[in-house]
Amino acid sequence: MTEPLTTSPANQSPTQPEPPSRPARKHSTFRSLLRIWPYARPIRWYLAGSTLCALIASLAGLVIPLVLKQIVDGPVAHHKASELWWPSVLLLVLGLAEAVFFGLRRWLVARPLSGVERTMRAELYARLQRLPVSFHDRWASGQLLSRATSDMFTIRLFLAFPLVFLIVNSMVFLIGIGIMFILDWQLALISVVPAAPLIMLCSYFERRYSEAARLAQDQNGDLATIVEESVLGIRILKAFGRHRTMAQRFRAQAVLLRSTELRKAWLLGNLWAVIVGLPEVALACSLAVGVIQVAHNHASTGTLVAFLSTALALRWPVESLGWLLAYSNEAATATDRFFEVMDTPPAEAEDRPAAAAATAAPARDGIRFENVHFRYPDAPADSPDLLRGVDLHIRPGETMALVGTTGSGKTTLTALLPRLYDATAGRITLDGADVTELPRADLRRLVSVAFEEPTLFSATVRENVLMGAPDADAEALDRALDTAQAQFVGTLPLGVDTQVGEQGLSLSGGQRQRLALARAVVGSPDFLVLDDPLSALDVHTEALVEQALRRVLGDTTALIVAHRPSTVLLADRVALLVDGRISAVGEHHELLDSCPAYRELMSGEPALAGPAAGGSAA
C-alpha cells in the first residue's frame, strides 16, 4: 500500500522540489504578483473600467459629507425647511450612483476574470503533461491538484477585489485626507498621527503573514494528497482494516493545517486590532478638539459634521487594509506556487530540431543500447548507477525477452526507450536514429508501451484503447481487442462505449491489463515495449493472449519484460539483466543449458555451480 506523504512542521513542505533553504530567500509580494500581468494584460481595460467604477462610487460617498455640511450650515442653521429638498435629492442621487457603479464594477470583471483563470489553469495542465516523469516522481499529486484548483481561485479573486480596492482605497484615502485638511487642518493633523505606526506594523505583518500563508497552502496540498490516496486506495484500506490509521494521518495533517490557519488568524487579528483601534482613538481626539472649536466659534457645526462624516467614510478604506494585505499575500503565494510548476523546463525543451533526426541512418537496425547508464535524478550522490553499461541489440522484427530479479532495473530500462527518462550516459537508437534526436511526438508514435500496472482513465473503453492510436478505425479497435482477448467488452452495458470509471476500478485486474495491452497494439507500432503484460491473467486466458500476440510480434520489434517461462517463450531471444548489466543473451533453451543464473531464475531452484553468465552477447 502506498503510504501518504507526511508533512513536516518546518516552513518547507517535504513534497516541494525546492532546496530547504528556499523559505529563507527574501520574498517580494509585489514582484510575485507582477508575474500575473501577462495573463491579466488582455483584460486590462476591463480592470481599468472596474477600478474607475469603484473609484467613482467611493468618491460619491466622500461627497455626501460635503452635502451634509451645506445642510447643517444652511437650511438647518437658518431653520429653512423649504431649502432641504434639493440637498435631499442630491443625497439620493449620490447613494444611487454609489450602488450602480459598485454593481457595474463587479459586472465588468466577472466574465473576463473567469477567462483569465481558465487560461492559467489550461496552461498549468498543459505544462504538467509536458513535464518529465522525474518531475512527477518528486511531486505529490495533491500539491499539483491544489495549484490547479484553490490557487487559481485565489488569484482570480485577488484580481477581482483586492487589486482593485488596494488602488481605489489608497486614492480615496488620500483624497479624503485632502478634504479633511481643507475642512480643518488641525483636526486633520490629529487624524493622520496613526499613519506612521500603521505603516511599520503593515511591513512587519506582511513578512510574517507571507510565511504562514505559504506554509498553509503547502499543507493544504499535502492534505489533498492524503484524501486522494485514501479514495484511490479505499479497497486496500478496507481489505486490511487500515481506515482508522489513514483517518489518524488525515486528522494529524488537518490539525497541522488548522494550527497554521490559526496563526494566520492571530496575525490578522492583531493587525486589525491596531488598524481599527488607532484611527478610532484619533477620531475621538478629533471629535473632542472639534467640539471645543465649535464651542468657541472657531469652526461651524457643519464643518465638524462634515469632518467627522468624512473620517467615518474613510473607516472602510483603512479597516480593509488588513484584509487586502492578507489576501494579497495569499495571492502572491498562490502565484509563486503556480510558477514553480510553470518555470520547470518541459521535457520537450530538450528535443533537438527535427532536421537532426532526418539525417539519421535510414536502414533498419532494430533497437540498440550502447553502454547505457542510468541513475534517478534524486538518487544519493554516493549511490551506484541503477543501470551500468547496458549493451544490447534487438534485431529488426525480433522479440527480445528481458528477465532478471526484482530490482535489477528491467522496468527502468524499458522506460528509457520512449524517453520517460533519459539515460545519464550511453546511447539508445531505433533503426539507427538516436532517441534523443527524435522529437518526442515522433518517438512516441514509433514506440508503444504497456505497463505492468495498467492505468485506465474515466472514459469509455473505446477512448481508453484508442489513446494508443487516436486515428485508428473501428476495425483496428476490434482487432486490438481480439488480440488482447478482451471479448468481455461485448458483455458490458454499452460495449466499447461503456464508461470504465476512475482508474478502471469497475473492472478486474485482468480486464484492465487486457485493455492496456489492446491500447499498446492498436496502432501496429514499429517498436513495442511490454512490461510483464500478462501477469494478472489466468493460465487459460494467458495462453489465448499469447497465441494472438505472436501474430502482432511478427510485424514489430519488441522488448518484453518477462517473469514467467510462458512469457519468455514468446521471444526469439532472451537477455538476462543482473546488477544493472546484461550478463547473458541467447535463446531460452541455450541459456537454460549454459547459464546457471538464468536456470535458477526460471526454475526457482538454486544454481549448483558455474558462471553467472553465458550465451551470446549479441
C-alpha positions as CSV (number, residue, x, y, z in Angstrom):
1,M,0.0,0.0,0.0
2,T,1.3,3.4,-0.9
3,E,1.7,5.5,2.2
4,P,0.7,9.1,2.0
5,L,3.3,11.7,2.5
6,T,3.5,13.3,5.9
7,T,4.2,17.0,6.4
8,S,7.0,18.4,8.5
9,P,6.1,21.4,10.7
10,A,9.0,23.2,9.1
11,N,8.3,26.0,6.7
12,Q,9.3,23.9,3.7
13,S,6.9,21.2,2.7
14,P,8.7,17.9,2.1
15,T,6.9,17.5,-1.2
16,Q,8.5,20.5,-2.7
17,P,11.4,20.1,-5.1
18,E,13.0,23.3,-3.9
19,P,16.0,23.1,-1.6
20,P,15.4,23.5,2.1
21,S,17.0,27.0,2.0
22,R,14.2,28.3,-0.2
23,P,12.0,29.9,2.5
24,A,15.0,31.9,3.7
25,R,15.1,33.9,0.5
26,K,13.7,37.3,0.6
27,H,10.1,37.3,-0.5
28,S,8.6,40.2,-2.5
29,T,4.8,40.2,-2.7
30,F,4.9,42.9,-5.4
31,R,7.3,41.0,-7.6
32,S,5.3,37.8,-7.2
33,L,2.0,39.5,-8.1
34,L,3.6,41.3,-11.0
35,R,4.1,37.9,-12.7
36,I,0.3,37.7,-13.2
37,W,0.4,40.7,-15.5
38,P,0.9,38.8,-18.8
39,Y,-2.3,36.8,-18.1
40,A,-4.2,39.9,-16.9
41,R,-3.0,42.2,-19.7
42,P,-5.7,41.1,-22.3
43,I,-8.4,42.3,-19.8
44,R,-6.5,45.4,-18.7
45,W,-9.3,47.7,-19.9
46,Y,-11.9,45.7,-18.0
47,L,-9.8,46.0,-14.9
48,A,-9.3,49.7,-15.5
49,G,-13.0,50.2,-16.0
50,S,-13.7,48.2,-12.9
51,T,-11.2,50.4,-10.9
52,L,-12.7,53.6,-12.3
53,C,-16.3,52.5,-11.4
54,A,-15.2,51.6,-7.9
55,L,-13.4,55.0,-7.6
56,I,-16.4,56.9,-8.8
57,A,-18.6,55.0,-6.3
58,S,-16.3,55.7,-3.5
59,L,-15.9,59.3,-4.3
60,A,-19.6,59.7,-4.4
61,G,-19.5,58.5,-0.8
62,L,-17.0,61.3,0.0
63,V,-19.2,64.0,-1.5
64,I,-22.0,63.1,0.9
65,P,-20.3,64.7,4.0
66,L,-19.9,67.9,2.0
67,V,-23.6,67.9,1.2
68,L,-24.3,67.3,4.9
69,K,-22.1,70.4,5.7
70,Q,-24.3,72.5,3.4
71,I,-27.5,71.2,5.0
72,V,-26.3,71.8,8.6
73,D,-24.8,75.2,7.9
74,G,-27.7,76.2,5.6
75,P,-31.3,75.1,6.0
76,V,-30.7,73.7,9.5
77,A,-28.8,76.6,10.9
78,H,-31.3,79.1,9.3
79,H,-34.4,77.0,10.0
80,K,-35.4,77.0,6.4
81,A,-37.0,73.6,5.8
82,S,-38.1,74.6,2.3
83,E,-34.4,74.5,1.2
84,L,-33.9,70.9,2.3
85,W,-35.4,69.3,-0.8
86,W,-32.5,69.8,-3.2
87,P,-29.8,68.5,-0.9
88,S,-32.0,65.5,-0.1
89,V,-32.4,64.8,-3.8
90,L,-28.6,65.2,-4.2
91,L,-28.0,62.7,-1.4
92,L,-30.4,60.2,-3.0
93,V,-28.6,60.6,-6.4
94,L,-25.2,60.1,-4.8
95,G,-26.5,57.0,-3.0
96,L,-27.9,55.5,-6.2
97,A,-24.7,56.4,-8.1
98,E,-22.7,54.6,-5.5
99,A,-24.8,51.4,-5.7
100,V,-24.9,51.5,-9.6
101,F,-21.2,52.0,-10.0
102,F,-20.3,49.3,-7.5
103,G,-22.6,46.9,-9.3
104,L,-21.1,47.9,-12.7
105,R,-17.6,47.2,-11.3
106,R,-18.5,43.6,-10.5
107,W,-20.3,43.1,-13.8
108,L,-17.3,44.4,-15.8
109,V,-14.8,41.9,-14.5
110,A,-16.8,38.7,-13.7
111,R,-16.6,37.1,-17.2
112,P,-13.1,38.4,-18.2
113,L,-11.6,37.1,-15.0
114,S,-13.1,33.7,-15.4
115,G,-11.3,33.6,-18.7
116,V,-8.0,34.5,-17.1
117,E,-8.5,31.7,-14.5
118,R,-9.4,29.3,-17.3
119,T,-6.3,30.3,-19.3
120,M,-3.9,29.9,-16.4
121,R,-5.4,26.6,-15.4
122,A,-5.2,25.3,-19.0
123,E,-1.6,26.3,-19.3
124,L,-0.8,24.7,-16.0
125,Y,-2.4,21.5,-17.1
126,A,-0.6,21.6,-20.4
127,R,2.7,22.1,-18.7
128,L,2.1,19.2,-16.3
129,Q,1.5,17.0,-19.4
130,R,4.9,18.1,-20.8
131,L,7.0,17.8,-17.7
132,P,9.3,14.8,-17.4
133,V,8.3,11.7,-15.4
134,S,11.1,12.5,-12.9
135,F,9.2,15.7,-12.0
136,H,6.0,13.8,-11.2
137,D,8.1,11.3,-9.2
138,R,9.1,14.1,-6.9
139,W,5.8,15.9,-6.6
140,A,2.8,14.7,-4.7
141,S,-0.4,14.7,-6.7
142,G,-2.3,16.7,-4.1
143,Q,0.2,19.5,-4.3
144,L,-0.4,19.8,-8.1
145,L,-4.1,19.4,-7.6
146,S,-4.2,22.3,-5.1
147,R,-2.3,24.5,-7.6
148,A,-4.8,23.8,-10.3
149,T,-7.8,24.5,-8.2
150,S,-7.6,26.5,-5.0
151,D,-4.6,28.6,-6.1
152,M,-6.3,29.6,-9.3
153,F,-9.4,30.7,-7.4
154,T,-7.2,32.8,-5.1
155,I,-5.5,34.5,-8.0
156,R,-8.8,35.3,-9.7
157,L,-10.4,36.7,-6.5
158,F,-7.3,38.9,-6.0
159,L,-7.7,40.4,-9.5
160,A,-11.4,40.9,-8.9
161,F,-11.3,42.6,-5.5
162,P,-8.1,43.2,-3.5
163,L,-6.2,44.5,-6.6
164,V,-8.9,47.0,-7.4
165,F,-9.5,48.2,-3.9
166,L,-5.8,48.5,-3.0
167,I,-5.7,51.1,-5.7
168,V,-9.2,52.6,-5.1
169,N,-8.9,52.7,-1.3
170,S,-5.5,54.3,-1.4
171,M,-6.8,57.0,-3.7
172,V,-9.9,57.5,-1.7
173,F,-7.9,57.7,1.5
174,L,-5.6,60.4,0.0
175,I,-8.5,62.4,-1.4
176,G,-10.4,62.1,1.9
177,I,-7.4,63.3,3.9
178,G,-7.1,66.2,1.5
179,I,-10.8,67.1,2.1
180,M,-10.2,66.8,5.8
181,F,-7.3,69.3,5.6
182,I,-9.5,71.7,3.6
183,L,-12.2,71.4,6.2
184,D,-9.9,71.8,9.3
185,W,-6.2,71.3,9.0
186,Q,-5.7,71.0,12.8
187,L,-8.3,68.2,13.2
188,A,-6.7,66.5,10.1
189,L,-3.3,66.5,11.6
190,I,-4.7,64.7,14.7
191,S,-6.3,62.1,12.4
192,V,-3.1,61.3,10.4
193,V,-0.9,60.7,13.5
194,P,-1.6,56.9,13.4
195,A,-0.2,56.7,9.9
196,A,3.5,56.1,10.9
197,P,2.9,53.2,13.3
198,L,0.4,51.6,10.8
199,I,3.0,51.6,8.1
200,M,5.6,49.9,10.3
201,L,3.0,47.4,11.5
202,C,1.9,46.5,8.0
203,S,5.5,45.9,6.9
204,Y,6.1,43.6,9.9
205,F,2.7,41.8,9.2
206,E,3.4,41.3,5.5
207,R,6.6,39.4,6.2
208,R,5.1,37.1,8.9
209,Y,1.8,36.5,7.1
210,S,3.5,35.6,3.9
211,E,5.5,32.8,5.6
212,A,2.3,31.5,7.2
213,A,0.3,31.7,4.0
214,R,2.9,29.7,2.1
215,L,3.0,27.1,4.8
216,A,-0.8,26.8,4.9
217,Q,-1.1,26.3,1.2
218,D,1.6,23.7,1.1
219,Q,0.0,21.8,4.0
220,N,-3.4,22.1,2.2
221,G,-1.7,20.3,-0.8
222,D,-0.4,17.6,1.5
223,L,-3.9,17.2,2.9
224,A,-5.3,16.8,-0.6
225,T,-2.7,14.1,-1.3
226,I,-3.9,12.1,1.7
227,V,-7.5,12.4,0.6
228,E,-6.7,11.4,-3.0
229,E,-4.6,8.4,-1.9
230,S,-7.4,7.3,0.5
231,V,-10.0,7.4,-2.2
232,L,-7.9,5.6,-4.8
233,G,-6.8,3.0,-2.2
234,I,-10.1,2.5,-0.5
235,R,-10.2,-1.2,-1.3
236,I,-6.8,-1.8,0.2
237,L,-7.7,0.2,3.3
238,K,-10.9,-1.7,3.8
239,A,-9.3,-5.1,3.0
240,F,-6.6,-4.6,5.6
241,G,-8.8,-2.7,8.1
242,R,-6.4,0.4,7.9
243,H,-9.1,3.1,7.6
244,R,-8.5,4.2,11.2
245,T,-4.8,4.5,10.6
246,M,-5.5,6.7,7.5
247,A,-8.0,8.7,9.4
248,Q,-5.4,9.3,12.1
249,R,-3.0,10.6,9.4
250,F,-5.7,12.8,7.9
251,R,-6.5,14.1,11.4
252,A,-2.9,14.8,12.2
253,Q,-2.4,16.7,8.9
254,A,-5.7,18.6,9.4
255,V,-4.6,19.6,12.9
256,L,-1.3,20.8,11.5
257,L,-3.1,22.9,8.8
258,R,-5.5,24.2,11.5
259,S,-2.7,25.4,13.7
260,T,-1.2,27.3,10.7
261,E,-4.6,28.8,9.8
262,L,-5.0,29.9,13.5
263,R,-1.6,31.5,13.3
264,K,-2.7,33.4,10.2
265,A,-5.9,34.4,12.0
266,W,-3.9,35.6,15.1
267,L,-1.6,37.7,12.9
268,L,-4.6,39.2,11.0
269,G,-6.5,39.7,14.2
270,N,-3.6,41.7,15.8
271,L,-3.3,43.8,12.7
272,W,-6.9,44.5,12.6
273,A,-7.0,45.4,16.3
274,V,-4.4,48.1,15.7
275,I,-5.7,49.2,12.3
276,V,-9.2,49.7,13.8
277,G,-8.1,50.9,17.3
278,L,-5.6,53.6,16.4
279,P,-7.9,55.5,14.0
280,E,-10.7,55.3,16.5
281,V,-8.5,56.9,19.2
282,A,-7.5,59.6,16.7
283,L,-11.2,60.1,15.7
284,A,-12.1,60.5,19.4
285,C,-9.4,63.1,19.9
286,S,-10.5,64.9,16.7
287,L,-14.1,64.9,18.0
288,A,-13.1,66.4,21.4
289,V,-11.0,69.1,19.8
290,G,-13.7,69.8,17.2
291,V,-16.4,70.3,19.9
292,I,-14.1,72.8,21.7
293,Q,-13.6,74.7,18.4
294,V,-17.3,74.8,17.7
295,A,-18.0,75.9,21.3
296,H,-15.5,78.8,20.9
297,N,-16.9,79.7,17.4
298,H,-13.6,78.7,15.7
299,A,-15.4,76.3,13.4
300,S,-19.0,75.8,12.3
301,T,-21.2,72.9,13.3
302,G,-21.5,71.9,9.6
303,T,-17.7,71.8,9.3
304,L,-17.4,69.5,12.3
305,V,-20.2,67.2,11.0
306,A,-18.6,67.1,7.5
307,F,-15.2,66.4,9.0
308,L,-16.5,63.5,11.2
309,S,-18.6,62.1,8.3
310,T,-15.5,62.2,6.1
311,A,-13.5,60.4,8.7
312,L,-16.2,57.8,9.1
313,A,-16.3,57.3,5.4
314,L,-12.6,56.6,5.5
315,R,-13.0,53.8,8.1
316,W,-13.6,51.2,5.4
317,P,-10.5,52.1,3.3
318,V,-8.4,52.0,6.5
319,E,-10.0,48.9,8.1
320,S,-9.9,46.9,4.9
321,L,-6.2,47.4,4.7
322,G,-5.5,44.4,6.9
323,W,-7.7,42.1,4.8
324,L,-6.4,43.4,1.5
325,L,-2.8,43.0,2.6
326,A,-3.5,39.4,3.8
327,Y,-5.2,38.4,0.6
328,S,-2.5,40.0,-1.5
329,N,0.0,37.8,0.3
330,E,-2.3,34.7,-0.3
331,A,-2.4,35.6,-3.9
332,A,1.4,36.2,-4.1
333,T,1.9,32.7,-2.5
334,A,-0.5,31.2,-5.0
335,T,1.3,32.9,-7.8
336,D,4.7,31.6,-6.6
337,R,3.2,28.0,-6.4
338,F,1.8,28.4,-9.9
339,F,5.1,29.5,-11.4
340,E,7.1,26.8,-9.5
341,V,5.4,24.4,-12.0
342,M,5.4,26.8,-15.0
343,D,9.1,27.6,-14.5
344,T,10.1,24.0,-14.7
345,P,11.6,23.3,-18.1
346,P,9.3,20.8,-20.0
347,A,10.8,17.6,-21.3
348,E,10.2,18.7,-24.9
349,A,12.6,21.6,-24.4
350,E,15.4,19.1,-24.7
351,D,14.3,17.9,-28.1
352,R,16.7,18.7,-30.9
353,P,15.4,20.0,-34.2
354,A,13.5,17.5,-36.3
355,A,16.1,18.0,-39.1
356,A,18.7,16.3,-36.9
357,A,16.5,13.2,-36.8
358,A,16.1,13.3,-40.6
359,T,19.9,12.8,-41.1
360,A,19.9,9.6,-39.1
361,A,20.7,6.3,-40.8
362,P,17.5,5.1,-42.6
363,A,18.5,1.4,-42.6
364,R,16.5,-0.9,-40.3
365,D,18.7,-1.7,-37.4
366,G,16.2,-2.5,-34.6
367,I,16.9,-1.4,-31.1
368,R,20.4,-0.8,-29.7
369,F,21.5,0.0,-26.2
370,E,25.1,1.1,-26.3
371,N,26.9,1.4,-22.9
372,V,23.8,2.8,-21.3
373,H,24.0,4.1,-17.7
374,F,21.1,5.5,-15.7
375,R,20.5,6.9,-12.2
376,Y,17.4,8.7,-10.9
377,P,17.8,12.4,-10.6
378,D,17.1,12.4,-6.8
379,A,19.4,9.4,-6.1
380,P,22.0,10.0,-3.4
381,A,25.3,11.2,-4.8
382,D,27.3,8.2,-3.4
383,S,24.8,5.6,-4.7
384,P,25.8,3.4,-7.7
385,D,24.0,3.7,-11.1
386,L,20.9,1.6,-11.4
387,L,22.0,0.6,-15.0
388,R,25.7,0.3,-15.5
389,G,26.9,-0.1,-19.1
390,V,24.0,-1.9,-20.7
391,D,24.8,-3.2,-24.2
392,L,22.0,-4.9,-26.1
393,H,20.9,-5.3,-29.7
394,I,17.4,-6.3,-30.7
395,R,17.3,-7.1,-34.4
396,P,14.6,-5.7,-36.7
397,G,11.4,-7.8,-36.3
398,E,12.8,-9.7,-33.3
399,T,11.2,-10.1,-30.0
400,M,13.6,-9.9,-27.0
401,A,12.6,-11.0,-23.5
402,L,14.2,-9.2,-20.7
403,V,14.5,-11.1,-17.5
404,G,16.1,-10.5,-14.1
405,T,15.5,-10.5,-10.4
406,T,13.3,-7.9,-8.7
407,G,15.1,-4.5,-8.6
408,S,17.6,-5.4,-11.3
409,G,16.4,-2.4,-13.5
410,K,14.2,-4.1,-16.1
411,T,11.3,-1.7,-15.9
412,T,13.7,1.3,-15.8
413,L,15.4,0.0,-18.9
414,T,12.1,-0.2,-20.8
415,A,11.2,3.3,-19.7
416,L,14.3,4.7,-21.5
417,L,13.0,3.7,-24.9
418,P,10.0,6.1,-25.1
419,R,12.2,8.6,-23.1
420,L,10.0,8.6,-20.0
421,Y,13.5,9.0,-18.5
422,D,16.7,9.9,-20.3
423,A,19.8,7.8,-20.0
424,T,22.5,9.6,-17.9
425,A,25.2,8.1,-20.3
426,G,25.4,6.0,-23.4
427,R,23.2,5.9,-26.4
428,I,19.9,4.3,-27.5
429,T,18.9,4.0,-31.1
430,L,15.9,3.0,-33.1
431,D,16.7,1.9,-36.6
432,G,19.9,3.9,-36.3
433,A,18.3,7.1,-35.0
434,D,19.4,8.3,-31.6
435,V,16.2,8.6,-29.5
436,T,17.5,11.9,-28.1
437,E,17.5,13.3,-31.6
438,L,13.9,12.3,-32.4
439,P,11.1,14.7,-31.4
440,R,9.2,13.1,-28.6
441,A,5.9,13.2,-30.5
442,D,7.6,11.2,-33.4
443,L,9.3,8.9,-30.9
444,R,6.1,8.0,-29.1
445,R,4.3,7.3,-32.4
446,L,7.1,4.8,-33.1
447,V,7.2,3.2,-29.7
448,S,4.1,1.8,-27.9
449,V,4.2,0.7,-24.3
450,A,2.1,-1.5,-22.0
451,F,3.0,-1.2,-18.3
452,E,2.7,-3.9,-15.7
453,E,0.3,-1.7,-13.7
454,P,-2.4,-0.8,-16.2
455,T,-3.7,2.7,-15.9
456,L,-7.2,3.5,-17.3
457,F,-9.0,6.8,-17.3
458,S,-12.5,7.9,-16.5
459,A,-13.6,7.4,-20.1
460,T,-15.1,4.8,-22.4
461,V,-13.4,1.6,-23.4
462,R,-13.1,3.0,-26.9
463,E,-11.4,6.2,-25.7
464,N,-9.0,4.3,-23.4
465,V,-7.9,1.9,-26.1
466,L,-7.6,4.5,-28.9
467,M,-5.2,6.6,-26.7
468,G,-2.7,4.3,-28.3
469,A,-3.7,5.4,-31.8
470,P,-6.3,8.2,-32.0
471,D,-6.7,7.9,-35.7
472,A,-7.3,4.1,-35.7
473,D,-10.6,2.9,-37.2
474,A,-13.2,0.6,-35.8
475,E,-11.6,-2.4,-37.5
476,A,-8.2,-1.7,-35.8
477,L,-10.0,-1.3,-32.5
478,D,-11.8,-4.7,-32.8
479,R,-8.5,-6.3,-33.9
480,A,-6.7,-4.9,-30.9
481,L,-9.4,-6.1,-28.5
482,D,-9.3,-9.6,-30.1
483,T,-5.5,-9.7,-29.7
484,A,-5.8,-8.9,-26.0
485,Q,-8.7,-11.4,-25.7
486,A,-10.9,-8.6,-24.4
487,Q,-14.2,-10.2,-25.5
488,F,-15.6,-9.3,-22.1
489,V,-16.2,-5.8,-23.6
490,G,-19.1,-7.2,-25.5
491,T,-20.9,-8.0,-22.2
492,L,-20.6,-4.5,-20.8
493,P,-23.8,-2.4,-20.8
494,L,-22.8,-0.2,-23.7
495,G,-20.0,-2.3,-25.2
496,V,-16.9,-0.2,-26.2
497,D,-18.9,2.9,-25.2
498,T,-19.1,1.9,-21.6
499,Q,-17.5,4.2,-19.0
500,V,-14.9,2.2,-17.1
501,G,-14.8,4.6,-14.1
502,E,-11.9,6.2,-12.3
503,Q,-8.7,4.2,-12.7
504,G,-10.9,1.5,-14.3
505,L,-11.7,0.1,-10.8
506,S,-15.1,-1.2,-12.1
507,L,-13.1,-3.8,-14.0
508,S,-11.0,-6.7,-12.7
509,G,-7.2,-6.5,-12.7
510,G,-7.0,-8.9,-15.7
511,Q,-9.6,-6.9,-17.6
512,R,-7.7,-3.7,-17.1
513,Q,-4.4,-5.4,-18.2
514,R,-6.0,-6.7,-21.3
515,L,-7.4,-3.2,-22.2
516,A,-3.9,-1.8,-21.6
517,L,-2.4,-4.4,-23.9
518,A,-5.1,-3.6,-26.6
519,R,-4.1,0.1,-26.3
520,A,-0.4,-0.8,-26.9
521,V,-1.1,-2.9,-30.1
522,V,-4.0,-0.9,-31.6
523,G,-1.7,1.3,-33.7
524,S,0.5,-1.5,-35.1
525,P,3.6,0.2,-33.7
526,D,7.1,-0.2,-35.2
527,F,8.5,-0.9,-31.7
528,L,6.6,-2.5,-28.9
529,V,7.6,-2.4,-25.2
530,L,5.6,-4.7,-22.9
531,D,6.3,-4.7,-19.1
532,D,5.1,-8.1,-17.9
533,P,1.8,-7.6,-19.7
534,L,0.2,-10.9,-18.7
535,S,0.9,-11.0,-15.0
536,A,-2.8,-10.6,-14.0
537,L,-4.2,-13.2,-16.4
538,D,-5.3,-16.8,-15.6
539,V,-3.5,-19.6,-17.3
540,H,-6.2,-20.2,-19.9
541,T,-6.6,-16.5,-20.9
542,E,-2.8,-16.1,-20.9
543,A,-2.4,-18.9,-23.4
544,L,-5.1,-17.3,-25.7
545,V,-3.4,-13.9,-25.4
546,E,0.0,-15.3,-26.2
547,Q,-1.3,-17.1,-29.3
548,A,-2.9,-13.9,-30.6
549,L,0.1,-11.8,-29.5
550,R,2.5,-13.9,-31.6
551,R,0.9,-12.6,-34.8
552,V,1.4,-9.0,-33.6
553,L,5.0,-9.6,-32.6
554,G,5.8,-11.0,-36.0
555,D,5.4,-7.5,-37.5
556,T,7.2,-5.4,-34.9
557,T,10.5,-5.1,-33.0
558,A,9.6,-5.9,-29.4
559,L,11.1,-5.8,-25.9
560,I,9.2,-7.8,-23.3
561,V,9.9,-7.8,-19.6
562,A,9.1,-11.4,-18.5
563,H,8.9,-13.2,-15.2
564,R,7.3,-16.5,-16.3
565,P,8.6,-19.1,-18.7
566,S,5.4,-18.9,-20.7
567,T,6.0,-15.2,-21.5
568,V,9.7,-15.9,-22.2
569,L,8.6,-18.4,-24.9
570,L,7.0,-15.5,-26.9
571,A,10.5,-14.2,-27.6
572,D,13.1,-15.1,-30.2
573,R,15.9,-14.5,-27.7
574,V,16.3,-13.7,-24.0
575,A,18.5,-11.1,-22.2
576,L,19.4,-11.6,-18.6
577,L,19.9,-8.4,-16.6
578,V,22.0,-8.7,-13.4
579,D,23.1,-5.8,-11.2
580,G,22.4,-3.2,-13.9
581,R,24.2,-5.1,-16.7
582,I,23.3,-7.6,-19.4
583,S,25.1,-10.7,-18.3
584,A,23.8,-13.2,-20.9
585,V,21.9,-13.2,-24.2
586,G,20.7,-16.2,-26.1
587,E,17.7,-18.4,-26.8
588,H,15.7,-19.8,-23.9
589,H,16.9,-23.4,-24.2
590,E,20.5,-22.3,-24.7
591,L,20.5,-20.2,-21.6
592,L,19.0,-23.0,-19.6
593,D,21.9,-25.2,-20.5
594,S,24.8,-22.6,-20.3
595,C,23.7,-20.0,-17.7
596,P,23.1,-21.2,-14.0
597,A,21.8,-17.8,-13.0
598,Y,19.2,-17.9,-15.8
599,R,18.3,-21.5,-14.9
600,E,17.9,-20.6,-11.3
601,L,15.6,-17.6,-12.2
602,M,13.4,-19.7,-14.4
603,S,13.1,-22.8,-12.2
604,G,13.3,-21.2,-8.8
605,E,16.0,-23.8,-7.8
606,P,19.4,-22.6,-6.5
607,A,22.2,-22.9,-9.0
608,L,24.7,-25.6,-8.0
609,A,27.8,-24.2,-9.6
610,G,29.1,-22.5,-12.7
611,P,29.5,-19.0,-14.0
612,A,26.7,-16.4,-13.8
613,A,26.9,-15.5,-17.4
614,G,26.6,-17.3,-20.6
615,G,25.2,-17.2,-24.1
616,S,25.9,-14.8,-26.9
617,A,26.5,-11.1,-26.2
618,A,25.0,-10.1,-29.5
